[in-house]
């Protein structure tokens, strides 16, 4: 039905560059350490008829990136994160359900799933082993592909493809979001993460780190040396960039929604 290939693997240091005039390069060696510690070869591929999946490690040892060479999960430039919160599935980026994420989150030990255009980032609980979980994730993706169901089902009031729940209300917010989408998201998504724009208030940009970035030790460096410096360099109105949790982001959205209400 499907075949598994385990080619030789050599992982370089994870590097991404964020242009800041002279340029800024951030490096992380965590992915190499992960590759050396895993009992299985960290790049594998599974092909089932029209679908070819590859899995690669990320700088976060609790997250793996499942990359599709010939299929898409989301519209271009869109992301959706769904977390396992006890018996509930909590969409962290919009009120939309995901049958694909539901299948993966149904596996014991899975903490969250980040869906993007052509990859999934699956994050496990620290006590679990990828040696056990990765084949199960492959199987869940293949069963979803066979079902023909969409990866994300848009619900009323939440159009699919919304990469941010907050619509920019002025030119400054539009500029912030465009900079994040053009200069930051492609870099963090390369390592299986995502940076979601929450909003702007009193000179502060509020963001959420998702996927492999959420619990990665190097995400604070990315935020401080990359995102903050880049935005402050291009937009003098920006004084700081703060990372918020799901609960804090929801509180901010509710506050702004009430402030806009007549």
C-alpha positions as CSV (number, residue, x, y, z in Angstrom):
1,X,0.0,0.0,0.0
2,X,2.8,2.4,0.8
3,X,6.6,2.2,1.0
4,X,9.0,3.8,3.4
5,X,12.5,5.0,2.4
6,X,15.2,5.8,4.9
7,X,18.1,7.5,3.1
8,X,21.3,8.6,4.6
9,X,20.9,11.8,6.5
10,X,23.2,14.7,7.3
11,X,21.6,17.8,8.9
12,X,23.5,21.1,8.8
13,X,23.1,23.8,11.4
14,X,19.6,25.5,11.2
15,X,20.3,28.9,9.8
16,X,18.1,31.7,8.7
17,X,18.9,35.3,7.7
18,X,16.6,38.3,8.2
19,X,17.7,41.4,6.2
20,X,18.3,44.4,8.4
21,X,20.5,46.5,6.1
22,X,23.7,44.7,7.1
23,X,21.9,41.5,7.7
24,X,21.3,39.3,10.7
25,X,22.0,35.6,10.9
26,X,20.6,33.4,13.6
27,X,21.9,29.9,14.1
28,X,20.7,27.0,16.2
29,X,22.4,23.6,16.7
30,X,19.5,21.9,18.5
31,X,18.4,20.2,15.3
32,X,21.8,18.5,14.8
33,X,21.7,17.3,18.4
34,X,18.2,15.9,17.9
35,X,19.3,14.1,14.7
36,X,22.2,12.4,16.5
37,X,20.0,11.4,19.5
38,X,17.1,9.8,17.6
39,X,17.2,6.0,17.2
40,X,15.7,6.2,13.8
41,X,16.9,8.1,10.7
42,X,15.3,11.6,10.9
43,X,14.5,12.1,7.3
44,X,12.0,9.5,6.0
45,X,9.5,9.6,3.2
46,X,6.2,7.8,2.7
47,X,4.5,7.6,-0.7
48,X,0.9,6.5,-1.1
49,X,-0.3,6.8,-4.6
50,X,-0.4,10.6,-5.3
51,X,1.0,11.8,-1.9
52,X,4.6,11.9,-0.9
53,X,5.5,13.0,2.7
54,X,8.9,13.7,4.2
55,X,9.6,14.3,7.8
56,X,12.5,16.4,9.1
57,X,13.6,17.5,12.6
58,X,13.3,21.1,13.8
59,X,15.3,23.1,16.2
60,X,12.7,22.1,18.8
61,X,13.2,18.4,19.8
62,X,9.5,18.1,20.6
63,X,8.4,19.0,17.1
64,X,8.7,17.4,13.7
65,X,7.9,18.9,10.3
66,X,6.0,16.7,7.9
67,X,6.5,18.1,4.4
68,X,4.4,17.2,1.4
69,X,6.2,17.3,-2.0
70,X,3.0,17.0,-4.1
71,X,0.0,18.1,-2.0
72,X,-1.2,21.1,-0.1
73,X,-3.0,21.4,3.2
74,X,-3.8,25.1,3.3
75,X,-4.1,28.0,0.9
76,X,-0.9,29.8,0.1
77,X,0.4,31.9,2.9
78,X,-2.2,30.6,5.4
79,X,-1.6,28.7,8.7
80,X,-3.9,27.1,11.3
81,X,-2.8,25.8,14.7
82,X,-4.9,23.4,16.7
83,X,-3.9,22.3,20.3
84,X,-4.9,19.4,22.4
85,X,-6.4,20.8,25.6
86,X,-7.6,17.8,27.5
87,X,-10.7,16.5,25.9
88,X,-11.1,19.7,23.8
89,X,-9.5,20.7,20.5
90,X,-8.7,24.4,20.6
91,X,-8.1,26.2,17.3
92,X,-5.4,28.7,18.1
93,X,-5.7,30.7,14.8
94,X,-9.4,31.2,14.0
95,X,-12.7,29.4,14.6
96,X,-12.2,26.6,12.1
97,X,-12.2,22.8,12.6
98,X,-9.6,20.6,11.0
99,X,-10.3,16.9,10.3
100,X,-6.6,16.3,9.6
101,X,-5.6,17.9,12.9
102,X,-8.3,15.9,14.7
103,X,-6.9,12.6,13.5
104,X,-3.3,13.5,14.6
105,X,-4.4,15.0,18.0
106,X,-6.3,11.8,18.6
107,X,-3.0,10.0,19.0
108,X,-1.8,9.8,22.7
109,X,1.0,12.2,23.4
110,X,0.4,14.8,20.7
111,X,0.2,18.4,22.0
112,X,-0.5,20.5,18.9
113,X,-0.6,20.5,15.1
114,X,0.3,23.5,12.9
115,X,-1.0,23.3,9.4
116,X,0.5,25.4,6.6
117,X,0.4,25.4,2.8
118,X,2.6,22.3,2.2
119,X,3.7,21.1,5.6
120,X,2.5,20.1,9.1
121,X,4.4,20.7,12.3
122,X,3.4,18.2,14.9
123,X,4.5,18.8,18.5
124,X,4.5,16.0,21.1
125,X,4.5,15.9,24.9
126,X,8.1,15.8,26.4
127,X,7.5,12.4,27.9
128,X,6.6,10.8,24.5
129,X,9.0,9.3,21.9
130,X,9.1,10.1,18.2
131,X,10.2,6.6,17.6
132,X,6.7,5.5,18.5
133,X,4.7,8.5,17.4
134,X,6.1,9.3,13.9
135,X,4.8,6.2,12.2
136,X,1.4,6.8,13.8
137,X,1.4,10.4,12.5
138,X,2.2,9.1,9.0
139,X,-0.8,6.7,9.2
140,X,-3.1,9.5,10.4
141,X,-2.1,11.7,7.4
142,X,-2.6,8.9,4.9
143,X,-6.0,8.0,6.3
144,X,-7.0,11.7,6.0
145,X,-5.8,11.9,2.4
146,X,-7.8,8.8,1.5
147,X,-11.0,10.2,3.1
148,X,-11.0,13.2,0.7
149,X,-11.9,15.6,3.5
150,X,-10.5,19.2,3.4
151,X,-7.7,19.8,5.9
152,X,-9.6,22.8,7.4
153,X,-13.3,23.4,7.3
154,X,-14.1,27.1,7.5
155,X,-16.9,28.0,9.9
156,X,-19.3,30.9,9.6
157,X,-17.6,34.2,10.4
158,X,-14.1,32.9,10.0
159,X,-13.0,32.7,6.4
160,X,-10.4,30.0,5.6
161,X,-7.1,31.5,4.8
162,X,-7.1,34.0,7.6
163,X,-3.5,34.0,8.8
164,X,-4.4,36.5,11.5
165,X,-7.6,37.0,13.5
166,X,-7.2,40.7,13.6
167,X,-7.8,42.8,10.6
168,X,-5.5,45.8,10.4
169,X,-7.4,49.0,10.9
170,X,-4.8,51.6,9.7
171,X,-1.8,51.9,7.5
172,X,0.6,51.3,10.4
173,X,-0.9,47.9,11.3
174,X,-1.0,47.0,7.6
175,X,2.7,47.8,7.3
176,X,3.5,45.7,10.4
177,X,1.6,42.7,9.1
178,X,3.1,43.0,5.7
179,X,6.6,43.1,7.2
180,X,6.0,40.1,9.3
181,X,4.5,38.1,6.4
182,X,7.3,39.1,4.0
183,X,10.4,39.0,6.2
184,X,9.7,36.8,9.3
185,X,7.1,34.1,8.5
186,X,9.1,32.5,5.6
187,X,12.1,32.1,7.9
188,X,10.4,30.7,10.9
189,X,8.1,28.5,8.8
190,X,11.3,27.0,7.2
191,X,12.0,25.5,10.6
192,X,8.4,24.3,11.2
193,X,7.2,27.3,13.2
194,X,5.0,30.3,12.7
195,X,4.6,33.8,14.0
196,X,1.0,35.0,14.2
197,X,0.2,38.7,14.4
198,X,-2.2,39.5,17.3
199,X,-2.4,43.3,17.3
200,X,-0.8,46.7,18.0
201,X,-1.3,49.0,20.9
202,X,0.6,52.0,22.4
203,X,3.7,51.2,20.4
204,X,3.7,47.5,21.2
205,X,3.3,44.7,18.6
206,X,1.7,41.6,20.2
207,X,2.5,38.2,18.5
208,X,2.2,34.5,19.1
209,X,4.8,31.9,18.5
210,X,3.4,28.7,17.1
211,X,4.4,25.2,15.9
212,X,8.1,24.4,16.5
213,X,8.7,28.0,17.7
214,X,6.2,27.8,20.6
215,X,8.3,25.8,23.1
216,X,11.7,26.2,21.4
217,X,14.5,27.6,23.5
218,X,15.8,29.7,20.6
219,X,12.4,31.4,20.0
220,X,13.3,34.2,22.5
221,X,16.4,35.0,20.4
222,X,14.3,35.0,17.2
223,X,11.9,37.4,18.8
224,X,14.4,39.7,20.5
225,X,17.2,39.9,17.8
226,X,15.1,39.2,14.8
227,X,11.5,40.4,14.9
228,X,11.9,43.3,17.3
229,X,14.9,44.8,15.6
230,X,13.5,44.4,12.2
231,X,10.2,46.1,13.0
232,X,11.9,48.9,14.9
233,X,14.3,49.4,12.1
234,X,11.6,49.8,9.5
235,X,8.8,51.4,11.6
236,X,9.9,54.0,14.2
237,X,6.4,53.9,15.7
238,X,7.1,50.4,17.0
239,X,8.8,50.5,20.4
240,X,8.6,46.8,21.4
241,X,7.4,43.4,20.4
242,X,5.8,41.1,23.0
243,X,5.0,37.4,22.9
244,X,1.6,36.5,24.4
245,X,-0.1,33.2,25.3
246,X,-3.4,32.0,23.8
247,X,-5.2,33.3,26.9
248,X,-3.5,36.7,26.7
249,X,-4.2,37.0,23.0
250,X,-7.9,36.2,23.5
251,X,-8.1,38.8,26.3
252,X,-6.5,41.4,24.1
253,X,-8.9,40.7,21.2
254,X,-11.9,40.9,23.4
255,X,-10.7,44.2,24.8
256,X,-10.1,45.7,21.4
257,X,-13.4,44.3,20.2
258,X,-15.3,46.0,23.0
259,X,-13.4,49.3,22.4
260,X,-14.5,49.3,18.8
261,X,-18.1,48.6,19.7
262,X,-20.4,51.7,19.6
